[in-house]
């Protein structure tokens, strides 16, 4: 999707902490943007790379921004996604690491691509989030928004998790497994893929349910439309069962807890990597499809 130029001039920057590459690129990027008269909002980690005092809490950086730069890798991008929650700020994901499947803009091209974005010469990728509610009885204990996935797993050594799964109030199955992953199409190339789930094109409107090491080998990944409401009820009586969102935040579960997942009203807006199709990124980053 080609979009008009960005008119306003406020840019946020959140960089991955404790990384040598951030020490190199943050000063270069900040100097470049300030020389062009851009107003910058930096988080505390990023300000520290400049030797400057202050900086904002990460959750406040996106306020009033027209563009938010995520400098790091996919983990940094997931953190930035949480920081912009509720604000449809365009995110410019820059990769400092080796994989960077979502953060597919290489750091060495960052100034060139920023110039293009400011002129409106870029494509935008909109990724739908997954909403997750944790219920204890009839009480909503917590709610989350996930870009990649919602995972229920047991932190205890060699203990399976037992749970029932319903789709739109219809019983789907009972699982005995190390856990289960409920992923978005965006998350299909993350943990779900490692657990044997399918690669899903990002614009397909669906969820994927992938069991982790199921006790019954016929329990295979299932793809359902994202109009579905998924309800997972924990039957395990052991301690240490965790609900994890995007591998970054989470909460312990108790027997009888219900995890309810549905299509979120929110989307994440990403600057797409230049001149690259989804399948180009698959081949480049995941070595998919051979030569």
N, C-alpha and C positions, 0 to 999 in steps of 0.2 A: 504494500500500500504506500504510494507516494503522497507526501503531505506538503503543505505550504511551509515557507520559511518560518523559523522561530523569531517572533518579533521582539519579545522582551529579552532581558539580558542578565538574568540571575541564574547562576549555575552552582549546583552543590557538588561536593567531592567527598567520597568516603573511601578510604584506602585500607587495604589489609594490614593489620599490625605485625610488627616484628619480622618484616621481610626486606631484604637488602634491595630488591628491585623497586620497592616503594620509595626507599630513600633516594633512588636515582630519578624516578619518574615524577614524583610529586612536585619537587621544585621546578622541573622543566615545564610541566603542565600549568602550574600556577603562574609562573612568569609569562608564559604564552598567553594565558587568558587575561591576566591583568593588563598586559600590554595592549590588548584589544578592548579595554574598557569594560570588561565583564565584571559584574558584582558576584563575589564568591561567598559561599557558605560552606565551611569546613567542619568536620567533626573533630573531636579532641585528638584522636590518633593522627589524623592528617595534619593538623596544625603543629603537632609535635615533630613531624618530619621536616617542617620548615624552621624549627627552632622558635616558634611563636607561642606565646602564652594564650590561654583561652581555648577557643574552639567550642562547638556546640555538642550537646548529646546527640548521638546518631539519629534518634527519633525526631529531632527538631530540624535537622539539616534540610529536609525536603520542603519545609514550610516556605511558600512563596517562590519556589524554584520553577523554572521553565524546563530545566534539564538537570538530571542527577547522574553523575559519573560514578560507576562502581569500578574500583581499581583493585584487581586481585584475581579471583577465579570464580568458579561457580558457587563455592561456599560464601564468598563475599557478596555475590549477587543475591543469594538467598537471604542473607542478613539485611541487605539494602531493601529487598522486597518487604520485609517486616517493618523497616523504618518508614517506608512510604505508605503503609497501609491506610486506606481511606482517601488517598490523594492519587489522582491519575497523572502522576508526573512521568514524563518520558525518561527512561533509564538508558544510559550509554554504557554498556558493559565491556570493560577492557580486561584482557587476559594477561596476567603476569606469569602464569604457571605453564604446565605442559599440556593439560587436557583442555580445560576451558570450553566445554561443549556449548554452554549457554553464553559464556563470556568469550565470544569468538572473534573479537576485534583485537588483533595483536598490538602490543604496546608501541612497537616501532612505527606504527601507522597512525598513532592516536591523534596527533595534531592535524594531519591531513584529513582524517575522517571527521574530526570536530569541525573543521572549516566547512566541510560539506553539509554537516548537520545544521550548522548555523545559517547556511544558505538554503536549506530545505531540500538538499539533494541526497536524500536517504530513504530507505524503506523502513516501515515500522511493523513489528510483529506483536500482535496482541495475544497474550496467554491468559486463559480463564483459570481462576483459582478454584480450589476445592474447600468448601466450608465444612468444619468438623465441630460437632457439639458433644461434650461428655456429660452424660446424665447419670446421677446416682439416685435411684428411685425416680421420682418425677422432677427432681431438682436439677437444673442446669448448673453444673459445677464449673465448667470452663468452656470456652469456645476459641477456635483457631481458624486461620486461613492458611492453606498450603499451596505453594506453587508446584512442588514436586509430588509429595506423597504424605500419607498418613500411615503410620506403622504401629502395629501392636505386636510386641515380642516379649520374651521372658529373659530377664537379665541373669537369672540363676543358671548355673552350669548344668547342661544336659537335662533340662526340664522342658517338657512340651507345654504349649498353651492350648486349652480347650475352650472353644467358643462356638456359638451359633451365628449364622449369617442370614439375614432376611433382605430381600430386594423388593421394594414397594409392598411391604407387609406380607410377601409370600416367602415361605421358608425355602432357602436355597440349599443349605447344607450345614452339617456340623463339621467343624475342623478339629483335628488334633495335629498340631504342627509346631515348629519353632516360632511361628508367628504368621502374620498376614500383612501384605502391603496393598493399600488402596492408592493407586497412582492416577495422576492426570496424564494426558498425552505428553506434556512437557516432562513429567517424571518417568515416562516409560523407558527413557534411556539412562536412568539412574539406578537406584537399588532394585527396582522391579526387573530390569534387564539382567542384572547379576543373579537374580533368583529364578531366572528362566522365563520371564514375561516377554511379551512381544514388543517390537518397536512400533510405535503409533505415530502417524503423521500429526504434527502439532495442531492443525485446525480441525481434526476429527472431534466431534462432540461426544465424548465417552469417558468412562472410567475403566481402569483395569484392576481386577482383584487377583493378586498373585500370592499363593501360599508359600511360606518359607519352609522347605524341607518337610512336606506333609507326611504323616504316618501312613496314609493311604495313597498309593502312587497314582491312582486315577483322579485325585484332586489336582486339577490343572488350572492354569490361569484362565479367567473368564473376563470378557469385555462386555460392558453393559452401557446403554445410552446415559448421558449425563443428566437426563431428565429423571433418572431413577433416584430413589432415596435408599441408602444402604444403612442397615442397622446391625451392628455387631455386638452381641451380648457375651460377656466374659463368664465362663463357667468354671475356670480354674480356681482352686482354693489355695494355691501356693502364693507366697509373697514374691514381689519382684517383677510383676508384669507391668510393662511400660507402654504408654501411648507417646509416640514421638512424631513431631511435625517437622518435615523437611530435614530431619537429622539434627536439628538445632535446639528445639525447645520441646518440653514434654512434661508428663505427669504420671505418677504411679496410678494403677488401677486396682480396684477392689472387686471381689466376686460379685457378680450381678450388675456391674457397671455396663452401661450401654454407650457405644460410640456411634453417633449418627452422622453420616456424611452425605452431602448434597452439593449441587452446583452452586457456586458462589455468585453473587451479583457483581463481584469485582473482577477486574482484569489488571494484568501488569503489561505496561507498554514498554517494549524493548526496541532499541535501534538494531536492526538486523545487520549481520556482517555484510560488508560490501561485496557484490558480485559473487555471492555464494548462495546456492540453493540448499535446502535441508539435506538432500542426499550428498551434496559436496561436503558438508560438515560431517556427516556420518562416515564417509570414506576417509576424510582427513583426520578426524579425531578418534574414531573408534576402529579404524582400519577395516571398515565394513565392506563386504562384497568383493574382496580380493583386488586384483589389478584393474 
